[in-house]
Amino acid sequence: MGPIAIVSISVAVLLIVLLVVFYTWVLRRNRSRGRPGVISGSRLTCPKCGQSFDYDYIPGASLTSVRLGTSRYMSCPLCHKWSVFDLGTPSPVGPPPH
């Protein structure tokens, strides 16, 4: 592979990463302002350590977990052990209703 091909691939990967980061930032910003967005959230409990945590995700997208239908195989952010988590019914992220 020549140097031009390596530079082209590097630029393409960088653009994709920047696009994903920007997309996620815009969605989170809009949700915090009360506008509708596609970020969903679930309250999950780790089967290994038994602790609960909030998990925000974009349905259909996954960078830090393996999608398994309505479940995810991912690392617990508290004990850092990999397990299967059932997301259940997604709930919109934001402040609770009054």
C-alpha positions, 0 to 999 in steps of 0.5 A, a space after each residue: 500500500 502506498 503513502 497516498 492510500 494510507 493518508 486517504 484511509 486515515 482521513 476517511 477514518 478521522 472524518 467518520 469519527 468526527 461525524 459520530 462525535 458531532 452527531 452524538 453531541 448534537 443529540 445530547 445537547 438537544 435532549 438537554 434543551 427539552 427537544 425530542 431526540 433519539 437517545 434512550 436510556 435504561 436503568 440496568 443492574 449488573 449481574 456480576 456486582 449487583 449494582 445499578 447504573 443508568 445507560 444512555 444509548 442510541 438505538 441501532 448504534 453501538 460503539 462500546 457494546 455488542 448488540 443482541 436484539 434488545 440486549 447488550 453484551 458490554 462492560 459494567 462501568 462499575 466493576 468493569 466485568 463483561 455481561 449481557 444486559 437486557 435493555 428492556 423497554 427504552 425510556 427517553 432520557 431527561 428529567 422525570 415528569 412532574 
